[in-house]
Amino acid sequence: MSSLNDSGTIVRIGPNAITRVAEALIAVRGSADAVFAAAGLTHHLADPPETMVDERDVTALQQALRAELEAETAAAIAHDAGLRTGDYLLAHRIPKPAQRILKLLPSGPASGMLLKAVGKHAWTFSGSGHFSYTIGRPVRVRIEDCPLCRGSQADVPICDFYRGAFERLFTTLVNRRTQVTETQCQAMGADACIFEMRWS
């Protein structure tokens, strides 16, 4: 899918997909320079974005992360960036009264309420991709035309940034024992990237 919407406007994604990756890179490697240079995004290091960014920047950064680093390191950094994004959302975007309510609810209803709210803002992280979910055991999130792995091929799922973000939100607000697994990935030839949330 093109990064232009039907009106010809560039599709954008929230800046956490850039800034939290930079933080995670610096935490592990001491610098984000090489990866951001490979992605052609050094301007985002010099002037970290505070508003929505072109989704193509997010795709390019994820591709550079995997190209410049060993697979396990790239996955760990992307996952950490997702955790950091979850922390930001909990601190600044999800109202504290809503968080208190979710924590009081049984896990099933809490997951439904959380994903309903997430779905209303899905465009801020899935861009031109299509977000949907089903509530059950497990809970499943589906992102079709996922910007994280768009144009990539892999032997294993690679959308660790989303996995980390869902992990932080679910373990904090739904059930602290939640395990998040990407069970299908478009980089492996699947129709969509699918994340499963399970707790015992």
FENQUI-V993536 format. One record per backbone hydrogen bond with DSSP energy under -0.5 kcal/mol. NH is the residue of the N-H (numbers start at 1). CO is the residue of the C=O. E is the energy in kcal/mol with one decimal. If there is no record, write none. Layout:
nh=NH co=CO e=E
nh=NH co=CO e=E
//
This chain:
nh=5 co=9 e=-2.7
nh=8 co=5 e=-2.3
nh=11 co=3 e=-3.4
nh=13 co=53 e=-2.7
nh=14 co=124 e=-3.7
nh=17 co=14 e=-1.5
nh=18 co=15 e=-2.0
nh=19 co=15 e=-2.8
nh=20 co=16 e=-1.8
nh=21 co=16 e=-0.5
nh=22 co=18 e=-1.8
nh=23 co=19 e=-2.1
nh=24 co=20 e=-2.3
nh=25 co=21 e=-2.6
nh=26 co=22 e=-2.4
nh=27 co=23 e=-2.2
nh=28 co=24 e=-1.6
nh=29 co=25 e=-3.5
nh=30 co=25 e=-0.6
nh=30 co=26 e=-1.5
nh=31 co=25 e=-0.6
nh=36 co=32 e=-2.3
nh=37 co=33 e=-2.5
nh=38 co=34 e=-2.3
nh=39 co=35 e=-1.6
nh=40 co=37 e=-1.1
nh=41 co=36 e=-3.3
nh=44 co=41 e=-1.7
nh=45 co=41 e=-0.6
nh=45 co=42 e=-0.8
nh=46 co=42 e=-2.1
nh=47 co=43 e=-1.9
nh=48 co=45 e=-0.5
nh=53 co=13 e=-3.3
nh=55 co=11 e=-2.6
nh=57 co=54 e=-1.8
nh=58 co=54 e=-0.9
nh=59 co=55 e=-2.1
nh=60 co=56 e=-2.4
nh=61 co=57 e=-2.2
nh=62 co=58 e=-2.1
nh=63 co=59 e=-2.2
nh=64 co=60 e=-2.4
nh=65 co=61 e=-2.4
nh=66 co=62 e=-1.8
nh=67 co=63 e=-1.9
nh=68 co=64 e=-2.7
nh=69 co=65 e=-1.3
nh=74 co=70 e=-2.9
nh=75 co=71 e=-2.4
nh=76 co=72 e=-2.2
nh=77 co=73 e=-2.4
nh=78 co=74 e=-2.5
nh=79 co=75 e=-2.5
nh=80 co=76 e=-2.4
nh=81 co=77 e=-2.5
nh=82 co=78 e=-1.9
nh=83 co=79 e=-2.3
nh=84 co=80 e=-2.6
nh=85 co=81 e=-2.0
nh=86 co=82 e=-2.5
nh=87 co=83 e=-2.3
nh=88 co=84 e=-2.1
nh=89 co=85 e=-2.5
nh=90 co=86 e=-2.3
nh=91 co=87 e=-2.0
nh=92 co=88 e=-2.6
nh=93 co=89 e=-2.1
nh=94 co=89 e=-2.6
nh=95 co=93 e=-0.7
nh=99 co=95 e=-2.1
nh=100 co=96 e=-2.3
nh=101 co=97 e=-1.9
nh=102 co=98 e=-2.4
nh=103 co=99 e=-2.1
nh=104 co=100 e=-1.0
nh=104 co=101 e=-0.8
nh=105 co=101 e=-1.1
nh=105 co=102 e=-0.5
nh=110 co=106 e=-2.3
nh=111 co=107 e=-2.5
nh=112 co=108 e=-1.9
nh=113 co=109 e=-2.5
nh=114 co=110 e=-2.7
nh=115 co=111 e=-2.5
nh=116 co=112 e=-1.9
nh=117 co=113 e=-1.9
nh=118 co=114 e=-2.7
nh=119 co=115 e=-2.7
nh=120 co=116 e=-1.2
nh=121 co=117 e=-0.7
nh=121 co=118 e=-1.3
nh=122 co=119 e=-1.2
nh=124 co=121 e=-2.0
nh=125 co=122 e=-1.9
nh=126 co=122 e=-3.1
nh=127 co=123 e=-0.9
nh=129 co=126 e=-2.9
nh=130 co=144 e=-2.6
nh=131 co=129 e=-0.5
nh=132 co=142 e=-2.3
nh=134 co=140 e=-2.4
nh=136 co=134 e=-0.5
nh=139 co=197 e=-2.0
nh=140 co=134 e=-2.5
nh=141 co=195 e=-2.6
nh=142 co=132 e=-3.1
nh=143 co=193 e=-2.7
nh=144 co=130 e=-2.7
nh=144 co=142 e=-0.5
nh=146 co=143 e=-0.5
nh=149 co=146 e=-0.5
nh=150 co=146 e=-0.6
nh=152 co=149 e=-2.4
nh=154 co=187 e=-2.3
nh=160 co=158 e=-1.3
nh=163 co=159 e=-1.7
nh=164 co=160 e=-2.4
nh=165 co=161 e=-2.0
nh=166 co=162 e=-2.9
nh=167 co=163 e=-2.2
nh=168 co=164 e=-2.3
nh=169 co=165 e=-2.2
nh=170 co=166 e=-2.8
nh=171 co=167 e=-2.6
nh=172 co=168 e=-1.5
nh=173 co=169 e=-2.5
nh=174 co=170 e=-2.0
nh=175 co=170 e=-2.6
nh=178 co=175 e=-2.1
nh=179 co=198 e=-3.2
nh=181 co=196 e=-2.2
nh=183 co=181 e=-0.9
nh=183 co=194 e=-1.9
nh=184 co=194 e=-1.2
nh=188 co=185 e=-1.7
nh=189 co=186 e=-1.6
nh=190 co=185 e=-1.8
nh=193 co=143 e=-2.5
nh=194 co=184 e=-2.1
nh=194 co=192 e=-0.5
nh=195 co=141 e=-2.9
nh=196 co=181 e=-3.1
nh=197 co=139 e=-2.7
nh=198 co=179 e=-2.3
nh=198 co=196 e=-0.5
//
